[in-house]
Amino acid sequence: MRSRGAELVFGCAAALLSYPDDTFAEDLEAVRTRLAAVGDRRARTQLAMACSRLGSAGPTAAAARYVDTFDLARRRTLHLTYYRHGDTRERGAALAELADAYRAAGVRLRPGELPDFLPAMLELAAVHREGVALLGEFRAELDTLQHALERAESPYATVVGAVTAVLGTPSHVVLPRWRRSRPVRAVTAHGQPRPLAPPEVLAHGITTRGGGAP
């Protein structure tokens, strides 16, 4: 299912999908220095393209683009459970199950952070195999997000594309143990959820420091 260096792809994607704060230039450089270790050529190319485009804007413009892309658009949220459930009780149950997966992997989220935030899920996948299976379960949502970003001609589309490239096809995805008996529901469109900050966790030397909104 995964190519050599897949965990590195997940860590790099987590950094690139985080809010571009004052340290974002350092994160971009950290990603660039690690691209040679990515075995999947397609993923490596897509991450390099993203670095080039994301690095072309100044800090203020980069932050504004991030907010416009993810916090104001209806079908480009980074909170993956929202595609299925919206703000419903079912989403609350799904978030609780995701939180259980983080605890089982020994990864802690800060108070107030949601476990369905894509950069957080990518950081989990970068350090634990259960996180990779978790991303695979949300492959339909990742595909929906990627297509929406492509339609918007967003540089973030290639970041999500790099993730799906190393995940493999949905038929090759193995669900985590705590979700194997639960069916994957169809993706539905909902309004934009409240933005939340990603966790500060370390994977492959790349720290996710930003927030979901300024």
C-alpha positions as CSV (number, residue, x, y, z in Angstrom):
1,M,0.0,0.0,0.0
2,R,2.8,2.4,0.8
3,S,6.1,3.4,-0.9
4,R,9.4,3.9,0.7
5,G,9.3,7.2,2.6
6,A,5.5,7.3,3.0
7,E,5.8,8.3,6.6
8,L,7.9,11.2,5.5
9,V,5.3,12.3,2.9
10,F,2.7,12.4,5.7
11,G,5.0,14.5,7.9
12,C,5.8,16.9,5.1
13,A,2.1,17.2,4.1
14,A,1.2,17.9,7.7
15,A,3.6,20.8,7.8
16,L,2.4,22.2,4.4
17,L,-1.3,22.0,5.4
18,S,-0.8,23.9,8.6
19,Y,-1.6,27.6,9.0
20,P,1.4,29.6,7.6
21,D,2.5,31.5,10.7
22,D,5.9,33.1,11.3
23,T,7.7,29.8,11.2
24,F,6.2,28.7,7.9
25,A,9.3,29.6,5.8
26,E,11.4,27.3,8.1
27,D,8.9,24.5,7.7
28,L,9.0,24.9,3.9
29,E,12.8,24.7,3.9
30,A,12.6,21.6,6.2
31,V,10.2,19.9,3.7
32,R,12.5,20.8,0.8
33,T,15.5,19.2,2.4
34,R,13.6,15.9,3.0
35,L,12.2,15.5,-0.5
36,A,15.1,13.5,-1.8
37,A,14.2,10.7,0.7
38,V,10.7,10.3,-0.7
39,G,10.6,7.2,-2.8
40,D,7.4,7.8,-4.6
41,R,8.2,10.0,-7.6
42,R,4.7,11.3,-8.0
43,A,4.5,12.3,-4.4
44,R,7.9,13.9,-4.4
45,T,7.0,15.9,-7.5
46,Q,3.7,17.1,-6.0
47,L,5.3,18.1,-2.7
48,A,8.0,20.0,-4.6
49,M,5.4,21.8,-6.7
50,A,3.5,22.8,-3.5
51,C,6.6,24.1,-1.8
52,S,7.4,26.3,-4.9
53,R,3.9,27.8,-5.1
54,L,3.3,28.2,-1.4
55,G,6.7,29.8,-0.9
56,S,6.1,32.4,-3.6
57,A,3.7,34.4,-1.4
58,G,4.6,36.7,1.5
59,P,3.5,35.8,5.0
60,T,0.4,38.0,4.9
61,A,-0.7,36.8,1.5
62,A,0.0,33.1,2.5
63,A,-2.1,33.4,5.6
64,A,-5.0,35.1,3.7
65,R,-4.9,32.3,1.1
66,Y,-5.0,29.6,3.7
67,V,-8.1,31.2,5.4
68,D,-9.8,31.7,2.1
69,T,-9.0,28.1,1.0
70,F,-10.0,26.1,4.1
71,D,-11.9,28.3,6.5
72,L,-14.3,30.1,4.2
73,A,-15.1,27.5,1.5
74,R,-17.9,25.0,1.9
75,R,-16.3,21.8,0.5
76,R,-12.6,22.4,1.4
77,T,-12.6,21.9,5.1
78,L,-9.7,20.1,6.7
79,H,-12.0,18.5,9.3
80,L,-12.7,15.2,7.6
81,T,-15.6,13.9,9.7
82,Y,-17.6,17.0,8.7
83,Y,-18.0,15.7,5.2
84,R,-20.0,12.8,6.5
85,H,-21.8,14.1,9.5
86,G,-21.9,17.9,9.7
87,D,-22.4,19.2,13.2
88,T,-24.5,16.3,14.4
89,R,-24.4,13.7,17.2
90,E,-23.0,11.2,14.8
91,R,-20.0,13.5,14.2
92,G,-19.5,13.6,17.9
93,A,-19.4,9.9,18.1
94,A,-17.0,9.7,15.2
95,L,-14.6,12.2,16.9
96,A,-14.7,10.2,20.1
97,E,-13.6,7.1,18.1
98,L,-10.8,9.0,16.5
99,A,-9.7,10.3,19.8
100,D,-9.5,6.7,21.0
101,A,-7.2,5.9,18.1
102,Y,-4.8,8.7,19.1
103,R,-4.7,7.4,22.7
104,A,-4.1,3.9,21.5
105,A,-1.1,5.1,19.5
106,G,0.2,7.1,22.4
107,V,-0.3,10.4,20.8
108,R,-1.9,13.2,22.8
109,L,-3.8,16.2,21.4
110,R,-4.0,19.5,23.3
111,P,-7.3,20.4,25.0
112,G,-9.8,21.8,22.5
113,E,-8.2,20.2,19.4
114,L,-10.2,17.9,17.2
115,P,-8.7,14.6,16.0
116,D,-10.3,14.8,12.5
117,F,-8.1,17.8,11.6
118,L,-6.1,16.6,8.6
119,P,-2.7,17.9,9.6
120,A,-3.1,16.1,13.0
121,M,-4.2,12.9,11.3
122,L,-1.1,13.1,9.0
123,E,1.2,13.6,12.0
124,L,-0.3,10.5,13.5
125,A,0.2,8.6,10.2
126,A,3.8,9.8,10.2
127,V,4.6,8.0,13.5
128,H,2.1,5.1,13.8
129,R,0.7,2.5,11.3
130,E,-2.8,2.9,12.8
131,G,-2.7,6.4,11.6
132,V,-2.1,5.3,8.1
133,A,-5.1,2.9,8.2
134,L,-7.1,5.8,9.6
135,L,-6.3,8.0,6.6
136,G,-7.3,5.1,4.4
137,E,-10.7,5.0,5.9
138,F,-11.2,8.6,5.1
139,R,-9.9,8.2,1.5
140,A,-13.3,9.3,0.0
141,E,-13.1,12.5,2.0
142,L,-9.5,13.0,0.9
143,D,-10.4,12.5,-2.7
144,T,-13.3,15.0,-2.4
145,L,-11.0,17.6,-0.8
146,Q,-8.4,17.1,-3.5
147,H,-10.9,17.5,-6.3
148,A,-12.3,20.7,-4.7
149,L,-8.8,22.1,-4.3
150,E,-8.0,21.2,-8.0
151,R,-11.1,23.0,-9.1
152,A,-10.0,26.1,-7.2
153,E,-6.5,25.8,-8.7
154,S,-5.1,25.8,-5.2
155,P,-1.4,24.9,-4.5
156,Y,-2.7,22.7,-1.7
157,A,-4.2,20.3,-4.2
158,T,-0.8,18.7,-4.8
159,V,-0.2,18.3,-1.1
160,V,-3.3,16.2,-0.7
161,G,-2.4,14.5,-4.0
162,A,0.9,13.4,-2.5
163,V,-0.9,11.8,0.4
164,T,-3.3,9.9,-1.8
165,A,-0.5,8.8,-4.0
166,V,1.3,6.9,-1.2
167,L,-1.9,5.7,0.4
168,G,-2.7,3.6,-2.7
169,T,-6.1,2.7,-4.0
170,P,-9.0,2.5,-1.6
171,S,-9.3,-1.3,-2.2
172,H,-5.8,-1.8,-0.7
173,V,-6.6,0.2,2.4
174,V,-6.8,-1.8,5.7
175,L,-9.0,-0.4,8.3
176,P,-7.7,0.1,11.8
177,R,-8.6,-2.6,14.3
178,W,-11.2,-0.4,16.1
179,R,-13.1,0.4,12.9
180,R,-13.0,-2.8,10.8
181,S,-16.6,-3.7,11.7
182,R,-18.0,-0.3,10.9
183,P,-19.1,0.6,7.3
184,V,-17.6,3.7,5.6
185,R,-20.5,6.1,4.8
186,A,-20.9,8.1,1.7
187,V,-19.5,11.6,1.6
188,T,-22.1,14.3,1.8
189,A,-21.8,18.1,1.5
190,H,-22.2,20.3,4.6
191,G,-21.4,23.8,5.6
192,Q,-18.1,24.9,6.9
193,P,-17.2,23.8,10.5
194,R,-15.6,26.0,13.0
195,P,-11.8,26.1,12.4
196,L,-9.5,24.7,15.1
197,A,-5.7,24.7,15.5
198,P,-3.7,21.6,14.8
199,P,-1.6,20.0,17.5
200,E,2.0,20.7,18.1
201,V,3.6,17.4,17.4
202,L,6.9,16.4,15.9
203,A,7.4,14.0,13.0
204,H,10.6,13.5,11.1
205,G,12.0,16.8,12.4
206,I,9.0,18.9,11.1
207,T,7.0,20.6,13.8
208,T,3.3,21.6,13.1
209,R,3.1,24.9,14.9
210,G,0.3,26.8,13.1
211,G,-3.4,27.1,13.7
212,G,-6.5,26.4,11.7
213,A,-7.2,30.1,11.5
214,P,-5.2,33.3,12.4
